[in-house]
Amino acid sequence: MAVRNLFLAVNASMRVWISGVKTYVDPVLPGDVMRCAGVAEVVYSNDPKFKVGDKVLGFTFWQTYSILKAKDLTLLPPNHLNYE
């Protein structure tokens, strides 16, 4: 499934992730894309649970578009994000 990221989280734990130390998650190494919690809009879906245009919540990455597994995403209610 392809999503366009709308909102990306920035939090203090990311400083530990880039330190190279293994904690509860693997470190983010030089050249890796930072992972984060985010809200995104579905632009392509091969899962019937999600339609193009749906808003989802899940772990994504600091980039404009991400390819994610449908099982790792939560569908947000329609009109949940009225920011436009």
Long-range contacts (C-beta under 8 A, 24 or more apart in sequence): 1-42, 1-44, 1-45, 1-46, 1-47, 1-50, 1-67, 1-68, 1-69, 1-70, 1-73, 2-42, 2-43, 2-44, 2-45, 2-65, 2-66, 2-67, 3-40, 3-41, 3-42, 3-43, 3-56, 3-60, 3-65, 3-66, 3-67, 3-68, 3-73, 4-40, 4-41, 4-43, 4-64, 4-65, 5-38, 5-39, 5-40, 5-60, 5-61, 5-63, 5-64, 5-65, 5-66, 6-38, 6-39, 6-40, 6-41, 6-55, 6-81, 7-38, 7-39, 8-36, 8-37, 8-38, 8-60, 8-62, 9-36, 9-37, 9-38, 10-36, 11-36, 33-61, 33-62, 33-63, 34-61, 34-62, 35-59, 35-60, 35-61, 35-62, 36-60, 36-61, 36-62, 39-76, 39-81, 40-66, 40-68, 45-70, 46-70, 49-75, 50-75, 55-80, 55-81
